[in-house]
Amino acid sequence: MIAKLENGSYNVYNEDGLLIGGIKTQSNFNTTEFSIDGETFKLSRNKWDTKVFKDEKIIYNLKTNSFSGNTELLETGQKITGVTGFKWGTKMVDKENNTLLKIRNKNKFINTNQYVIEISNPNATDFDILLTLYGHIHGSNMKLKVVILSIIVAGIIAGRVLIQ
């Protein structure tokens, strides 16, 4: 299963190349829209809390841990977490900590906006896949900002050391 950025939308395709759904998001990830089989879900993020709407009704609440970055789907106990190591980037686990699915960038060193998705449990739904992809893309974006900020701070500190 793969996902890729096409015309401003992250589209997910099954093994047969059929479109499962797509994600449209703003660069700040405050507003996001999923589409799956003609149904539309809207995500509204406010700091560490995200609400998922269907037909203007809240159906899920997501809470992101400000320290670990892990996100919990409060109604189900499912979690989206980072994966230690280089093989996979993000996974979704159920409330018993069983892996449902994993996602990683197709190229481990350069972001090509193409993703590999592995389903580990037949209970993983199309919604789970899109939600985990959203978490993966958002988490990667946040990590990139931290790296850039760290480089800037290191440059400032190094500049001050050289001046003295």
Secondary structure, 3 states (H helix, E strand, C coil): CEEEEECCEEEEECCCCCEEEEEEECCCCCEEEEEECCEEEEEEEECCEEEEEECCEEEEEEEECCCCCCEEECCCCCEEEECCCCCCCEEEECCCCCEEEEEEECCCCCCCCEEEEEECCCCCCHHHHHHHHHHHHHHHHHHHHHHHHHHHHHHHHHHHHHHC
